[in-house]
Amino acid sequence: MTELWLMFSAAFLAATLLPGGSEVLLVAILNDDSSIWLSLVIVASIGNTLGAITSYYLGTLGRFARSPEAMAKGKYRRSLGLIHKYGYWALLLSWAPLIGDLLCLLAGWMKLPLVKSSLMILIGKSIRYLLVAALALHWL
């Protein structure tokens, strides 16, 4: 049970704007006890999704700090382009390094629908954890 709380916490923190690699922890726990792989994947997916939703809410607060013009000119241009082009579907990439956290933040900033956004985030992050677990179990 301790492993599950640890996995949830690491996944949650890794999805916010704090640095962290919950995948490494997932592999380490699987190395010790591979029988709980499904529970770990579920808990990591939920924790990581809730962390991403935290970033989404921070994005909604960011509307008070940055104008649309300032966002369109800055380093956010590429991620904004993804969201403009694909809408909440772009959040399937929320698992991706470098742009994933930013996509979640910008989704909140652009006021994308929360339920649809959360679902896309959950799907993307769950697939990532399933792949990491499958690869780890294959190599262990």
C-alpha positions in Angstrom: 0.0 0.0 0.0 2.9 2.4 0.7 4.1 1.9 -2.9 0.8 3.1 -4.2 0.8 6.3 -2.2 4.4 6.9 -3.1 3.5 6.3 -6.8 0.5 8.6 -6.6 2.5 11.4 -4.9 5.4 11.2 -7.4 3.0 11.1 -10.4 1.0 14.1 -9.1 4.1 16.2 -8.5 5.7 15.2 -11.8 2.6 16.5 -13.6 2.7 20.0 -12.1 5.3 22.4 -13.0 7.8 20.8 -10.6 10.5 18.6 -12.1 10.2 14.9 -11.5 10.3 11.5 -13.2 7.6 9.2 -11.9 8.4 6.7 -14.6 11.7 5.8 -12.9 9.8 5.2 -9.7 7.3 3.0 -11.5 10.0 0.9 -13.0 11.8 0.6 -9.6 8.6 -0.5 -7.8 7.8 -3.0 -10.6 11.3 -4.4 -10.2 10.5 -5.1 -6.6 6.9 -6.4 -7.1 5.6 -6.8 -10.6 2.3 -8.3 -9.4 0.9 -4.9 -8.6 1.5 -3.4 -12.1 -2.1 -2.6 -12.8 -2.7 -0.9 -9.5 0.5 1.1 -10.1 -0.6 2.2 -13.6 -4.0 3.2 -12.4 -2.7 5.2 -9.4 0.0 6.8 -11.4 -2.4 7.8 -14.2 -4.9 9.3 -11.7 -2.2 11.1 -9.8 -0.6 12.5 -13.0 -3.9 13.6 -14.3 -4.8 15.4 -11.1 -1.5 17.1 -11.2 -2.1 18.2 -14.8 -5.6 19.5 -13.8 -3.7 21.6 -11.2 -1.7 23.1 -14.0 -4.9 23.6 -15.9 -6.3 25.6 -13.0 -3.1 27.6 -12.7 -3.6 28.4 -16.4 -7.0 29.8 -15.7 -5.4 32.1 -13.1 -2.7 33.1 -15.6 -5.3 34.9 -17.8 -5.1 37.7 -15.3 -1.3 38.0 -15.7 -0.8 37.6 -19.5 -2.6 39.0 -22.4 -3.4 36.9 -25.5 -1.1 39.1 -27.5 1.8 38.5 -25.1 1.2 34.7 -25.2 1.1 34.6 -29.0 4.5 36.3 -29.3 6.4 34.4 -26.7 7.8 30.9 -26.3 4.3 29.5 -26.0 3.5 30.1 -29.7 4.1 26.4 -30.8 2.0 24.9 -28.0 -0.7 27.6 -28.5 -0.7 26.6 -32.2 -1.4 23.0 -31.2 -4.3 23.9 -29.0 -5.7 26.3 -31.6 -5.5 23.7 -34.3 -6.7 20.6 -32.4 -8.5 22.0 -29.3 -8.8 19.7 -26.3 -7.5 16.8 -28.5 -4.0 18.3 -28.3 -4.1 17.2 -24.6 -3.6 13.6 -25.7 0.1 14.9 -25.8 0.0 16.0 -22.2 2.4 13.1 -21.4 5.1 14.5 -23.7 8.2 15.9 -22.2 8.7 19.7 -22.5 5.3 20.5 -24.0 2.9 18.3 -21.9 2.8 20.5 -18.8 2.6 23.6 -21.0 -0.3 22.2 -23.0 -2.3 21.7 -19.7 -1.5 25.2 -18.5 -2.5 26.7 -21.8 -5.7 24.6 -21.9 -6.7 26.3 -18.7 -5.6 29.7 -20.0 -7.7 29.2 -23.1 -10.7 28.0 -21.1 -11.0 24.7 -22.9 -13.8 22.5 -21.5 -12.6 21.0 -18.2 -14.3 17.6 -18.5 -13.2 16.9 -22.1 -9.7 18.2 -21.3 -9.5 16.0 -18.3 -10.5 13.0 -20.3 -7.9 13.6 -23.0 -5.2 14.1 -20.3 -6.2 10.9 -18.5 -6.1 8.9 -21.8 -2.7 10.3 -22.8 -1.1 9.8 -19.4 -2.6 6.3 -19.0 -1.2 5.1 -22.3 2.2 6.4 -21.3 2.2 4.6 -18.0 0.9 1.4 -19.6 3.7 1.5 -22.1 6.3 2.2 -19.5 5.0 -0.7 -17.3 4.8 -3.1 -20.3 8.4 -2.3 -21.3 9.6 -2.6 -17.7 7.8 -5.9 -17.3 9.2 -7.2 -20.5 12.8 -6.3 -19.5 12.6 -7.4 -15.8 
